[in-house]
Amino acid sequence: MNSPEQPLPTFDEVLLCTPQTTAEQVGLFLRRCLIPCSGGGKIYTMLYADELSYDVSCRAEELFQDLQRYNGSYRLVILCNCEREHSYIPSAFSQYKVHMIPQRPRAEIQQYLQHHYRVAQPSSSAASVFKDNVCVRIVSSRRAGVGK
């Protein structure tokens, strides 16, 4: 995010974990991250890794330990909920833990995202429904099921 021209992560750089995420999915992701190939420079991110099941988490840690020997220059970020810091993945990787606070103001982050999610030709796009021809909107509520 140092420049508005820097691209957003691609689909292969991010793994959004849920309790239903399989060991195979995590394994493929870790192999992309840790096995050296021509796609260098990517930053791989596991989101909500604390939600992985215990079995999947154990297998992921074992695979990580095996694969990291092949690549000493990988770039992997594991994001977890601080309220679940005692689950398996945050505990297994606790020696690498860094508490993060966003370094950019919220308005600057929003402007960066608007730049990348703006549709150039909104005439035949659903993005024309949203303000400023942006093709993504996040709707949230403190109360569940109130018409979102």
N, CA, C and O of each residue as an XYZ file, in Angstrom:
592
protein
N       0.808     -1.195      0.000
C       0.000      0.000      0.000
C       0.849      1.255      0.000
O       0.333      2.347      0.238
N       2.127      1.124     -0.260
C       2.990      2.299     -0.314
C       2.695      3.169     -1.519
O       3.007      4.359     -1.521
N       2.098      2.587     -2.536
C       1.747      3.318     -3.748
C       0.364      2.862     -4.200
O       0.043      1.679     -4.088
N      -0.458      3.773     -4.708
C      -1.782      3.354     -5.200
C      -1.693      2.377     -6.362
O      -2.659      1.672     -6.655
N      -0.554      2.329     -7.021
C      -0.388      1.439     -8.163
C      -0.023      0.012     -7.763
O      -0.089     -0.888     -8.600
N       0.359     -0.217     -6.511
C       0.651     -1.582     -6.082
C      -0.620     -2.398     -6.148
O      -1.671     -1.937     -5.703
N      -0.548     -3.621     -6.702
C      -1.767     -4.420     -6.865
C      -2.245     -5.035     -5.553
O      -1.493     -5.162     -4.586
N      -3.506     -5.407     -5.556
C      -4.064     -6.175     -4.441
C      -3.529     -7.600     -4.522
O      -3.047     -8.012     -5.577
N      -3.603     -8.360     -3.433
C      -3.151     -9.760     -3.505
C      -3.987    -10.546     -4.511
O      -5.170    -10.265     -4.707
N      -3.364    -11.524     -5.139
C      -4.077    -12.382     -6.070
C      -4.689    -13.553     -5.310
O      -4.383    -13.772     -4.138
N      -5.556    -14.302     -5.985
C      -6.283    -15.386     -5.328
C      -5.359    -16.447     -4.743
O      -5.711    -17.082     -3.749
N      -4.198    -16.652     -5.330
C      -3.305    -17.699     -4.840
C      -2.464    -17.265     -3.638
O      -1.776    -18.092     -3.040
N      -2.512    -15.990     -3.282
C      -1.719    -15.474     -2.172
C      -2.477    -15.461     -0.846
O      -1.875    -15.212      0.198
N      -3.773    -15.722     -0.866
C      -4.591    -15.598      0.344
C      -5.377    -16.883      0.572
O      -5.975    -17.438     -0.350
N      -5.362    -17.344      1.822
C      -6.198    -18.483      2.215
C      -7.083    -18.014      3.367
O      -6.587    -17.698      4.448
N      -8.382    -17.971      3.135
C      -9.350    -17.597      4.155
C      -9.779    -18.872      4.860
O     -10.495    -19.696      4.292
N      -9.336    -19.027      6.096
C      -9.579    -20.271      6.846
C     -10.910    -20.240      7.579
O     -11.331    -19.207      8.101
N     -11.558    -21.387      7.606
C     -12.781    -21.604      8.373
C     -12.633    -22.952      9.072
O     -11.676    -23.676      8.801
N     -13.550    -23.304      9.960
C     -13.478    -24.645     10.560
C     -13.607    -25.764      9.518
O     -13.224    -26.900      9.796
N     -14.138    -25.465      8.328
C     -14.301    -26.467      7.283
C     -13.105    -26.543      6.330
O     -13.102    -27.383      5.430
N     -12.103    -25.701      6.500
C     -10.921    -25.735      5.644
C     -10.206    -27.068      5.832
O      -9.975    -27.500      6.961
N      -9.860    -27.711      4.731
C      -9.255    -29.044      4.802
C      -7.728    -28.958      4.884
O      -7.123    -27.937      4.559
N      -7.136    -30.053      5.324
C      -5.674    -30.146      5.379
C      -5.088    -30.042      3.975
O      -3.997    -29.501      3.796
N      -5.804    -30.556      2.982
C      -5.331    -30.479      1.601
C      -5.251    -29.024      1.130
O      -4.276    -28.635      0.488
N      -6.268    -28.221      1.445
C      -6.261    -26.813      1.053
C      -5.097    -26.074      1.713
O      -4.405    -25.295      1.057
N      -4.881    -26.315      3.001
C      -3.782    -25.670      3.712
C      -2.445    -26.150      3.147
O      -1.516    -25.359      2.985
N      -2.350    -27.438      2.848
C      -1.124    -27.989      2.286
C      -0.769    -27.373      0.945
O       0.390    -27.030      0.713
N      -1.750    -27.226      0.056
C      -1.501    -26.599     -1.240
C      -1.038    -25.160     -1.070
O      -0.124    -24.703     -1.758
N      -1.674    -24.457     -0.153
C      -1.306    -23.069      0.107
C       0.132    -22.971      0.626
O       0.910    -22.145      0.149
N       0.483    -23.814      1.601
C       1.837    -23.776      2.162
C       2.883    -24.171      1.125
O       3.988    -23.628      1.125
N       2.554    -25.094      0.257
C       3.496    -25.467     -0.798
C       3.741    -24.299     -1.757
O       4.880    -24.054     -2.156
N       2.677    -23.578     -2.127
C       2.845    -22.396     -2.985
C       3.767    -21.380     -2.315
O       4.598    -20.751     -2.970
N       3.608    -21.232     -1.013
C       4.378    -20.244     -0.265
C       5.824    -20.669     -0.057
O       6.738    -19.860     -0.217
N       6.038    -21.926      0.296
C       7.348    -22.359      0.790
C       8.232    -23.072     -0.225
O       9.432    -23.214      0.012
N       7.686    -23.520     -1.337
C       8.519    -24.174     -2.342
C       8.965    -23.113     -3.340
O       8.129    -22.479     -3.985
N      10.276    -22.912     -3.474
C      10.780    -21.851     -4.358
C      10.342    -22.073     -5.803
O      10.398    -23.188     -6.320
N       9.908    -20.998     -6.438
C       9.539    -21.042     -7.850
C       9.730    -19.657     -8.427
O      10.264    -18.773     -7.757
N       9.308    -19.456     -9.642
C       9.532    -18.181    -10.322
C       8.613    -17.065     -9.839
O       8.808    -15.913    -10.227
N       7.627    -17.362     -9.013
C       6.680    -16.345     -8.562
C       7.152    -15.598     -7.337
O       6.331    -15.254     -6.487
N       8.427    -15.333     -7.208
C       8.979    -14.668     -6.034
C       8.403    -13.280     -5.818
O       7.856    -12.672     -6.738
N       8.527    -12.791     -4.610
C       8.050    -11.461     -4.285
C       6.639    -11.416     -3.755
O       6.186    -10.364     -3.305
N       5.932    -12.527     -3.794
C       4.565    -12.545     -3.279
C       4.569    -12.660     -1.763
O       5.468    -13.258     -1.172
N       3.557    -12.081     -1.150
C       3.371    -12.193      0.286
C       2.118    -13.033      0.499
O       1.020    -12.619      0.130
N       2.279    -14.195      1.084
C       1.171    -15.122      1.303
C       0.553    -14.867      2.670
O       1.262    -14.597      3.640
N      -0.774    -14.953      2.742
C      -1.485    -14.622      3.970
C      -2.547    -15.664      4.277
O      -3.386    -15.983      3.435
N      -2.499    -16.187      5.489
C      -3.557    -17.063      6.001
C      -4.406    -16.224      6.946
O      -3.916    -15.742      7.967
N      -5.667    -16.052      6.608
C      -6.587    -15.271      7.432
C      -7.391    -16.194      8.335
O      -7.875    -17.235      7.890
N      -7.535    -15.821      9.591
C      -8.308    -16.575     10.585
C      -7.798    -17.999     10.746
O      -8.589    -18.935     10.859
N      -6.481    -18.165     10.756
C      -5.883    -19.491     10.911
C      -6.250    -20.123     12.248
O      -6.157    -21.341     12.397
N      -6.662    -19.321     13.217
C      -7.080    -19.838     14.520
C      -8.375    -20.637     14.429
O      -8.716    -21.354     15.370
N      -9.098    -20.532     13.332
C     -10.356    -21.261     13.174
C     -10.170    -22.660     12.585
O     -11.133    -23.421     12.499
N      -8.958    -23.005     12.184
C      -8.721    -24.343     11.643
C      -8.967    -25.384     12.729
O      -8.728    -25.131     13.909
N      -9.444    -26.551     12.322
C      -9.653    -27.632     13.287
C      -8.305    -28.068     13.853
O      -7.254    -27.758     13.292
N      -8.348    -28.779     14.955
C      -7.113    -29.220     15.612
C      -6.296    -30.125     14.693
O      -5.084    -29.948     14.571
N      -6.940    -31.082     14.054
C      -6.230    -32.007     13.158
C      -5.574    -31.283     11.989
O      -4.418    -31.546     11.657
N      -6.316    -30.373     11.368
C      -5.779    -29.614     10.238
C      -4.624    -28.736     10.709
O      -3.619    -28.611     10.010
N      -4.755    -28.135     11.874
C      -3.697    -27.286     12.416
C      -2.416    -28.084     12.674
O      -1.320    -27.618     12.359
N      -2.551    -29.274     13.240
C      -1.379    -30.130     13.495
C      -0.680    -30.491     12.195
O       0.544    -30.407     12.097
N      -1.455    -30.891     11.204
C      -0.868    -31.271      9.922
C      -0.218    -30.070      9.239
O       0.818    -30.205      8.588
N      -0.833    -28.890      9.391
C      -0.265    -27.675      8.800
C       1.077    -27.336      9.442
O       2.024    -26.971      8.744
N       1.164    -27.453     10.753
C       2.430    -27.161     11.420
C       3.511    -28.149     10.989
O       4.644    -27.748     10.723
N       3.178    -29.418     10.919
C       4.149    -30.435     10.488
C       4.645    -30.148      9.069
O       5.844    -30.210      8.800
N       3.719    -29.837      8.173
C       4.092    -29.541      6.796
C       4.961    -28.284      6.735
O       5.944    -28.238      5.995
N       4.599    -27.282      7.504
C       5.397    -26.055      7.546
C       6.831    -26.351      7.976
O       7.783    -25.871      7.361
N       6.978    -27.144      9.034
C       8.315    -27.496      9.526
C       9.111    -28.244      8.456
O      10.309    -28.008      8.302
N       8.464    -29.133      7.723
C       9.145    -29.891      6.666
C       9.539    -28.996      5.484
O      10.649    -29.108      4.964
N       8.637    -28.115      5.065
C       8.863    -27.327      3.854
C       9.764    -26.125      4.050
O      10.428    -25.703      3.103
N       9.808    -25.565      5.234
C      10.597    -24.341      5.416
C      12.088    -24.581      5.227
O      12.842    -23.628      5.030
N      12.521    -25.821      5.283
C      13.925    -26.145      5.037
C      14.322    -25.885      3.584
O      15.493    -25.641      3.292
N      13.344    -25.937      2.673
C      13.621    -25.752      1.254
C      13.716    -24.288      0.839
O      14.264    -23.973     -0.217
N      13.187    -23.405      1.659
C      13.128    -21.999      1.268
C      13.326    -21.124      2.494
O      12.470    -21.091      3.378
N      14.417    -20.434      2.553
C      14.689    -19.552      3.686
C      14.199    -18.131      3.472
O      14.332    -17.289      4.360
N      13.633    -17.857      2.304
C      13.217    -16.478      2.016
C      11.722    -16.372      1.715
O      11.314    -15.523      0.923
N      10.913    -17.209      2.326
C       9.471    -17.148      2.100
C       8.888    -15.924      2.819
O       9.506    -15.359      3.721
N       7.675    -15.532      2.390
C       6.973    -14.404      3.000
C       5.570    -14.881      3.346
O       4.704    -14.982      2.478
N       5.359    -15.171      4.618
C       4.089    -15.712      5.082
C       3.593    -14.903      6.267
O       4.325    -14.675      7.231
N       2.343    -14.472      6.184
C       1.681    -13.756      7.268
C       0.505    -14.605      7.709
O      -0.305    -15.028      6.884
N       0.407    -14.856      9.007
C      -0.721    -15.614      9.557
C      -1.477    -14.674     10.477
O      -0.952    -14.233     11.499
N      -2.723    -14.367     10.106
C      -3.543    -13.463     10.911
C      -4.549    -14.268     11.723
O      -5.237    -15.145     11.200
N      -4.619    -13.950     13.008
C      -5.518    -14.653     13.919
C      -6.264    -13.650     14.782
O      -5.828    -12.514     14.962
N      -7.377    -14.085     15.301
C      -8.160    -13.290     16.231
C      -7.442    -13.291     17.576
O      -7.113    -14.356     18.099
N      -7.197    -12.118     18.139
C      -6.463    -12.048     19.407
C      -7.250    -12.688     20.552
O      -6.665    -13.046     21.574
N      -8.549    -12.835     20.396
C      -9.351    -13.481     21.436
C      -9.205    -15.002     21.411
O      -9.627    -15.682     22.346
N      -8.605    -15.538     20.337
C      -8.405    -16.987     20.217
C      -6.914    -17.327     20.157
O      -6.508    -18.269     19.478
N      -6.118    -16.552     20.869
C      -4.674    -16.732     20.795
C      -4.182    -18.040     21.411
O      -3.015    -18.393     21.238
N      -5.036    -18.762     22.119
C      -4.622    -20.022     22.719
C      -5.015    -21.233     21.875
O      -4.831    -22.373     22.302
N      -5.560    -20.991     20.670
C      -5.837    -22.121     19.783
C      -4.509    -22.614     19.196
O      -3.461    -22.020     19.451
N      -4.548    -23.677     18.427
C      -3.329    -24.394     18.038
C      -2.348    -23.557     17.212
O      -1.179    -23.444     17.583
N      -2.794    -22.978     16.118
C      -1.883    -22.260     15.223
C      -1.215    -21.072     15.915
O       0.006    -20.942     15.831
N      -1.964    -20.200     16.596
C      -1.268    -19.098     17.279
C      -0.271    -19.588     18.332
O       0.772    -18.964     18.531
N      -0.577    -20.678     18.996
C       0.354    -21.231     19.988
C       1.591    -21.825     19.321
O       2.710    -21.627     19.795
N       1.392    -22.550     18.225
C       2.511    -23.205     17.534
C       3.488    -22.192     16.933
O       4.689    -22.451     16.863
N       2.976    -21.052     16.505
C       3.825    -20.039     15.883
C       4.041    -18.834     16.804
O       4.351    -17.743     16.326
N       3.883    -19.015     18.099
C       3.952    -17.888     19.039
C       5.311    -17.196     19.067
O       5.389    -16.015     19.405
N       6.382    -17.904     18.719
C       7.701    -17.270     18.735
C       7.835    -16.210     17.647
O       8.743    -15.380     17.703
N       6.949    -16.226     16.662
C       6.981    -15.247     15.578
C       5.925    -14.155     15.741
O       5.793    -13.294     14.872
N       5.184    -14.179     16.824
C       4.023    -13.300     16.998
C       4.421    -11.829     17.033
O       5.391    -11.436     17.681
N       3.632    -11.028     16.310
C       3.791     -9.582     16.295
C       2.389     -8.991     16.412
O       1.510     -9.310     15.610
N       2.181     -8.140     17.398
C       0.890     -7.462     17.510
C       0.891     -6.305     16.519
O       1.785     -5.458     16.536
N      -0.117     -6.278     15.657
C      -0.167     -5.323     14.562
C      -1.204     -4.256     14.806
O      -2.315     -4.536     15.257
N      -0.834     -3.049     14.506
C      -1.756     -1.917     14.472
C      -1.593     -1.296     13.087
O      -0.467     -1.027     12.670
N      -2.692     -1.063     12.364
C      -2.554     -0.484     11.024
C      -1.713      0.792     11.057
O      -1.902      1.654     11.916
N      -0.790      0.895     10.113
C       0.126      2.028     10.069
C      -0.399      3.183      9.224
O       0.172      4.274      9.240
N      -1.453      2.957      8.506
C      -2.027      3.997      7.648
C      -3.371      4.434      8.221
O      -4.073      3.628      8.830
N      -3.732      5.688      8.035
C      -5.049      6.142      8.485
C      -6.163      5.419      7.712
O      -5.982      5.026      6.559
N      -7.286      5.259      8.355
C      -8.424      4.557      7.753
C      -8.826      5.166      6.407
O      -9.114      4.438      5.457
N      -8.846      6.492      6.327
C      -9.247      7.164      5.085
C      -8.292      6.819      3.946
O      -8.728      6.656      2.807
N      -7.005      6.706      4.235
C      -6.022      6.364      3.202
C      -6.212      4.920      2.727
O      -6.083      4.639      1.536
N      -6.513      4.019      3.640
C      -6.777      2.625      3.280
C      -8.027      2.540      2.409
O      -8.042      1.823      1.408
N      -9.072      3.268      2.788
C     -10.301      3.267      2.002
C     -10.067      3.820      0.598
O     -10.606      3.294     -0.376
N      -9.279      4.861      0.493
C      -8.978      5.459     -0.814
C      -8.204      4.472     -1.693
O      -8.474      4.362     -2.888
N      -7.248      3.759     -1.106
C      -6.482      2.748     -1.839
C      -7.407      1.656     -2.373
O      -7.300      1.261     -3.534
N      -8.319      1.165     -1.521
C      -9.248      0.115     -1.948
C     -10.216      0.621     -3.010
O     -10.528     -0.102     -3.956
N     -10.691      1.848     -2.866
C     -11.581      2.416     -3.882
C     -10.880      2.510     -5.233
O     -11.491      2.277     -6.275
N      -9.605      2.849     -5.208
C      -8.835      2.939     -6.458
C      -8.811      1.583     -7.169
O      -8.957      1.524     -8.390
N      -8.630      0.504     -6.422
C      -8.505     -0.816     -7.036
C      -9.847     -1.474     -7.350
O      -9.906     -2.356     -8.207
N     -10.907     -1.074     -6.689
C     -12.214     -1.696     -6.923
C     -13.148     -0.825     -7.757
O     -14.342     -1.114     -7.836
N     -12.641      0.220     -8.371
C     -13.466      1.075     -9.214
C     -13.577      0.448    -10.601
O     -12.594     -0.044    -11.155
N     -14.789      0.473    -11.151
C     -15.051     -0.062    -12.489
C     -14.973      1.091    -13.479
O     -15.642      2.110    -13.308
N     -14.153      0.927    -14.517
C     -13.929      2.001    -15.489
C     -15.166      2.272    -16.345
O     -15.512      3.431    -16.577
N     -15.830      1.224    -16.815
C     -16.999      1.365    -17.671
C     -18.228      0.827    -16.941
O     -18.579     -0.337    -17.136
N     -18.890      1.621    -16.115
C     -19.993      1.122    -15.294
C     -21.304      0.874    -16.021
O     -22.245      0.377    -15.401
N     -21.412      1.194    -17.295
C     -22.692      1.108    -17.985
C     -23.325     -0.281    -17.960
O     -24.544     -0.392    -17.827
N     -22.534     -1.331    -18.085
C     -23.099     -2.675    -18.099
C     -22.672     -3.482    -16.875
O     -22.596     -4.710    -16.923
N     -22.399     -2.787    -15.798
C     -21.895     -3.450    -14.605
C     -22.814     -3.206    -13.415
O     -23.453     -2.159    -13.308
N     -22.866     -4.182    -12.532
C     -23.625     -4.005    -11.291
C     -22.974     -2.958    -10.401
O     -23.604     -2.463     -9.466
N     -21.725     -2.615    -10.677
C     -21.018     -1.613     -9.873
C     -21.667     -0.238     -9.989
O     -21.456      0.617     -9.128
N     -22.451     -0.014    -11.039
C     -23.091      1.290    -11.190
C     -24.113      1.548    -10.082
O     -24.524      2.688     -9.870
N     -24.518      0.504     -9.384
C     -25.451      0.643     -8.267
C     -24.759      1.303     -7.075
O     -25.388      2.044     -6.320
N     -23.479      1.037     -6.911
C     -22.746      1.542     -5.767
C     -22.179      2.935     -6.041
O     -21.944      3.320     -7.187
N     -21.971      3.658     -4.980
C     -21.414      5.006     -5.046
C     -20.034      4.971     -5.705
O     -19.236      4.080     -5.414
N     -19.751      5.911     -6.571
C     -18.455      6.080     -7.227
C     -18.048      4.892     -8.103
O     -16.856      4.700     -8.346
N     -18.997      4.097     -8.580
C     -18.722      2.953     -9.463
C     -17.763      1.949     -8.852
O     -16.946      1.363     -9.562
N     -17.849      1.744     -7.557
C     -17.025      0.758     -6.867
C     -17.772     -0.562     -6.873
O     -18.964     -0.603     -6.567
N     -17.074     -1.656     -7.222
C     -17.739     -2.946     -7.400
C     -17.827     -3.776     -6.122
O     -18.297     -4.912     -6.172
N     -17.393     -3.247     -4.984
C     -17.428     -3.981     -3.717
C     -17.975     -3.071     -2.623
O     -17.605     -1.900     -2.535
N     -18.846     -3.611     -1.803
C     -19.348     -2.903     -0.622
C     -19.416     -3.895      0.521
O     -19.731     -5.067      0.313
N     -19.125     -3.440      1.709
C     -19.253     -4.264      2.902
C     -20.395     -3.702      3.724
O     -20.420     -2.518      4.058
N     -21.338     -4.573      4.043
C     -22.486     -4.192      4.847
C     -22.411     -4.992      6.135
O     -22.290     -6.217      6.111
N     -22.483     -4.301      7.246
C     -22.433     -5.008      8.525
C     -23.448     -4.407      9.481
O     -23.937     -3.295      9.283
N     -23.749     -5.162     10.513
C     -24.709     -4.716     11.506
C     -24.369     -5.353     12.829
O     -23.858     -6.473     12.874
N     -24.646     -4.655     13.896
C     -24.435     -5.233     15.222
C     -25.551     -6.214     15.558
O     -25.398     -7.061     16.438
N     -26.681     -6.097     14.850
C     -27.812     -6.991     15.067
C     -27.948     -7.910     13.870
O     -28.001     -7.450     12.730
N     -28.002     -9.189     14.123
C     -28.105    -10.158     13.039
C     -29.486    -10.142     12.412
O     -30.482     -9.924     13.101
N     -29.551    -10.372     11.100
C     -30.813    -10.571     10.402
C     -31.708     -9.367     10.331
O     -32.922     -9.505     10.480
N     -31.159     -8.180     10.108
C     -32.012     -7.004     10.000
C     -32.029     -6.459      8.576
O     -31.967     -5.247      8.373
N     -32.112     -7.343      7.597
C     -32.327     -6.956      6.224
C     -31.095     -6.598      5.423
O     -31.190     -5.775      4.513
N     -29.953     -7.172      5.716
C     -28.748     -6.870      4.929
C     -28.794     -7.662      3.637
O     -27.879     -7.562      2.819
